[in-house]
């Protein structure tokens, strides 16, 4: 019975918004080159461009063809150029940055030729594979998802090309000699760009609305969805994206609730426990793959297992860690009378007053 119930749970999760096969990936060890590039990205984001330059130049000494290091070196150098400064040192720095840009363009063209050749080979291999009978690929054993999740850490994947592209401003794509002799704009020599928050939308909150809307402090209201086992207080920008999926945000914290209808058949405690583990592992798998922009590593720890209204639940803490930042969160899974619940509180830990307000207001029928 446990296999069939867990299989049903995974199927329903995939239909209702969680990625299919959302199992946590195994802990990965990044190679030293990528670790150095990540560290340089942190230095650049923190404004320590000279330190980033040193790390990248050292990396390029051992691997001159590392296109990511070369492109990021261009960014680190450019951020140090002072518009309007005609001193020999600043001019030399601008020319050095321009040389780094040109070298990265040459490397990109060398790599593009190799990519096209590789793509041609893969296309030919795919055509040959289509002529062969398909292999009988067996799915992962669903029971692996039912294992207790107690402690988990993984380094999130990072699209280095996109991460570097995001740090190359329009000014940096232009010639770097002219800006040296241009007059500084309002005395600002940092070239920092500040994102203008979009106008706060009326009505429900959408995750894609951005940080400005998450940070906005909202009023709270009672919420008791029809046909569900839960009632709770939530920010008044509450939005329902699909049936059984609710999201709201206020004062830097985002609250998400996902419900899954329970089969009408009675379930043994071991089966219910397995479903709760599946919910937790599915969440962790989805979050660890979709949080590359928020952190360099993702950690989860089981805080406790407890009965709520005589029904089992599990509480976890998690964190997205990037450079000097640590974004905390709380995960709560619960087996209600008619529904299973996954509750994600992103942006603070359990002891935070904002989280406590939410948790103290939750009532399960």
Secondary structure by P-SEA (a helix, b strand, c coil): caaaaaaaaaaaaaaaccccccccccbbbbcaaaaaaaaaaaaaaacaaaaaaaaaaaaaaacccaaaaaaaaaaaaaaacccccccaaaaaaaaaaaaaaaaaaaaaaaaaaaaaaaaaaaaaaaaaaaacccccccccccccccccccbbbbbcccaaaaaaaaaccccccccaaaaaaccccccccccbbbbccccccccccccccccccccbbbbbbbbbccccccccccccccccccccbbbbbcccbbbbbbbbbcccccccaaaaaaaaaaaaaaaaaaaaaaccccccbbbbbbccccccccccbbbbbbbbbcccbbbbbbbbbbbcccbbbbbbbcccccccaaaaaaaaacccc
